[in-house]
Structure formats: C-alpha cells, structure tokens
C-alpha cells in the first residue's frame, strides 16, 4: 500500500512518550493560522512511500526506540486524510511490538475505524479551541467533528493526550480555556493536557513557499499567561503540562 509522505524523523518529547519514529503524512483539510508545517498541506506535494518501506525503516530503530521507552507516531499534515495507509502502518508497527500513536486534529475522526483505533496505543488529539467561532477563525472549519471524535475515543477507552496551542489574543480567552477544560474533564481516557505555547519558528517556511505568514504581529505567550492557563486546566482536575 502506498501513501503520500512529507517526511520522517526521530523525535523526543513532543510526539508521544519516549524517543519515537515519526512519519509526517502529506495533506490536511485545516488551515490553522499558527500552522508550523504549511509544507504538508497539499497531499500531491508529498513523496510516494509504501507501508513496507516505512515499516522497514522503523524496524532499523526498533532496539533504540524500545530502550528509550518510545514507539512510532503518525503525524502530518493530517494522517486521517489517508486512513487506509495510516491504519495499515499502525497495525504493522503494533504487530512488531512497537507502541503506536496517532497525532490528529480529529476533524476527520469519522475516517478512523474501530480497528485502526484498536491498533493505536495513544491518540494525540489537537483541540484548537472550545468556542466554535474561534475554532473556525483558527482553522477555517467546524469544531463539532473533533468533539464527536473525542467522545468516541472516551467511549472506546482509547488513551489520549489533549493538545491545546495557546495563542495570545486568539485562543487565550478565559472563557475559551475554561470551556475546553470543563469538556476534557468529562473524558476519563485523557491522561493529561499539553499546553503548547505559540511560536513563530515557521515564518521561514511560509516565505519559502511564497505564502503570507498569518500572525506576523503575535508574540509567544509570557510566563504569566501560561501559568494562568495551566491553572485553569488544573482547576478542573486535569494534569496540565
């Protein structure tokens, strides 16, 4: 089976537990204002790769990954834009004994079969906003599919980490954060919440692609704002990191 892949990498700390072999698929239905991988938006711009090729590559790092308490992660782009390819890769890696993770916005969660999720040890679920209007402004799309997918993961008992990008002046409103925290607190499968500070390290990518950077005047959140948001999640009994 062949898919469209942007790249692969060895990563520690941000793509799941331990050291991980990370496959970045090409193609994404969202256009997040703070996206740091605009070069993954178009599926046609990816490089064709087979599941066999990627599994063989991951197998080269198997011993190193296992010793480091890691595994494999499929990220993007949006992996669920290529559900059959993503599902087959996850299945093959899990059969090999590797911990598997899926990094997704959940917008295409309906494309993830129960069988795929059974082969997924951890879902990294990016919830961009709780307020539907802010979500549409951030992504250009609707929030509801992501919330449906989050509830489905909880019903299936699939472990998840929720990730929230904190953007000053965009996603940082107290009501927005508190609403998201209250929702996540109803999901018993969520192990913790990662609050990811907005950064501008992708500006060079946008320039290289001939694209206007969407948030040129937004600065990363300061320590006080980060602590306020962490405190809001913790007030709902969540482990906020």
N, C-alpha and C positions, 0 to 999 in steps of 0.2 A: 504494500500500500504506500502511495506517495502523497506527501503533503507539501505545502509551501512554508518554508522556514526562513526566518530572518537571520538567525544566528544561534549559537550555543555558547555556554560559558560555565566556568566553575565559580560558584558563589558561596559566600559565608555570611549568614546573619539576616539577610533580608528576604530570602525566598523559601523560608521554612527552616526547620531545625537542622543544625549541623552544617557540614560542607555538602553542597549539592551540585549535581549536574543539571543545568537549567537549559531548556530548549525554548527559544523565543519564536513563536509562530508568527506568520505574516497575516495581516488582515484584522481590522477592528471596526465595529459598527459605531463606536462612540468617537467623539472629537473633543476630549476633555481639554479645557483651557490650559491646564497645567501639565499636559501630557509630556513626559520626558523621552518618549520613543516615537516621534512623529514618522520616523522612517519605517515603522511597522504597520502603518495604516492600510496600505494597499497590498492585498494578497498577491496580486500579479507581480509585485516587485520582489517577492521572496525568491528563494532558491529551492528548486525541487529537491526533496530528500525522502528516502524511503524509511519506513519504520525499522527495517532490518539494519540500515546504515546507522541510525541513531542509537538503537539498542546495542549494536556492536561498539559504538563509541563510548556509550555509558559504561559498558562492561569493562573497558580498559581502566576505568577509575573505580571499579567496584570495591576493591580492597581498601583503597584510600578513603572512599566515601563511608564505608561501613565503620572503619576505625574512628572516623570523625563524627559518628552519630548522625549521618546525613541521609541523602537519598537523591531522588530526581524530582524536578519540578517542571511542569509545562506552563509557560507564561506567554506573553505576547507584547503587542497585539492582544487578540482575544482568542484563546485556544478553542473555545466552543464555536467559533466560526468554522472550524474544521473538526467536527465532533467525531467522525469515524476514525480519522487519523490520530487524534488526541487519545481517544479511548483505547485504540489498539496499542499505542505506545505505553500508556499507563498499565494496561494489562500485562504486556510483555515484561515490563520492568518489575512489576509486583511478583510475577512468576519467578523472576530472577532473585527475589528476596530483598529487593530494594524498597525503602519507604518512598511512597509516591505522594506528590502534592499537585494541586491544580490551582493556579492563580487566575481568577476570573472576576469580572465585574458583575456577573450574574444576570446581565441583561439578556443573554441567550441561554439562560439556565434550562429552558424547556428542551434544548437540544441534548442535554446530558441525560443519558438513560440511567436507569437504576443500576444496570450492570456496570456502566462506567464509574458511577459513584461508589459502587462496592469495591472497585479496584483503586479507589482514591483514599489514601490514609488521612489526608488533610486537605481541606479547602481553604485557600487564602481568598477571602471574599472582600472585594473592594466596594464599600458603600460610600458613595461620593457625597451624599447629603441626605438629610431626613426630609427637609422641605422640598416638595415636588417642583416648585418654581425654581429654587436654587439648583436642584438636580438638573433640570432642563437647561438652565443657563450654563452650568458647568459642562454638561455632556452633549447637549443637543437632543436628548432623548428622555424617555419616561422612567420614573423611579419604580413603578409598580412591579415590573418583571423581576427586578433584583430582590424586592421584598418577598415576592412569592417563592423565589428560589431559596432565600434564607430560611423561610418557614419550612420548605420541603426538606432542606438539609437537617433541620432540627427534628422533623418527624422521622427521618431515616436514621437519626443518631450519628450522622457523619461529623467527626471533629472539624471545627472551623476556627480560624483566626479572622476577626474582622479588622479591616484596614481602613483608616479614615485619614485623608490628606487634609491637613489644616492650612487653609489659605487665608491670610488676613484680608478682611474686607469682602470675602466671598463665602467661605464656609464656616467662619468663626463665630457667627451669632450665637448667643447663649441659648436661645430657643431651639435653634437647629441642632446644636450639640446635645442638648438635654433630651430632645425628642428621639434622636438616634440612640442615646444611651438607654432610655426607657424601653425602646424596642428591642435592642440587643439583650437587655436583661431578661427578656422573656424567652430567650433561646438557650436552653440548657446545654447545647452542644458546643457553644462558643467558649474556647479556653481562655482567650484574652483579646484585648483590643490593642492594635498598634496605631498610635497617633503618629502620622508621618508628616514632618514639617515640610511645607512647600519650599522648593529651591529653584534656582534659575540656571542650573547647570546645562540645560538642554538648548540654551539660546543659540549656541554654535550650530547645532543640528538644524534648527529652523533656517538659519542663514544659508547653510549649505544647500538646503532643499529649495531655497528661494521663497520661503514662507515667512509671513509676518509673525513675530512672537506675540502671543495673545495678551500676556500680562507683563509688559515691559516696566511698569512702574510699581509693581508689587514686591515688597521686601519679605524675606523669610520671617516667620513669627519669632518674637522675642521670648525670653525665658518665662516672663510673667504670663504671657498668653498661653504658652504650652502648659504651664502648671495649672492654670485655671481650667483648661480643657481636660487634662488628666484628672483633676479633682472632680469634675462633673461626671466623668465615667465612673470613677471610684465611688461616688455618692450613690450610684445605682448598684453597688456591689460587684463591679467589674474590675478585673485585673487590667489596668491600663499601662501600657509601656511606651 
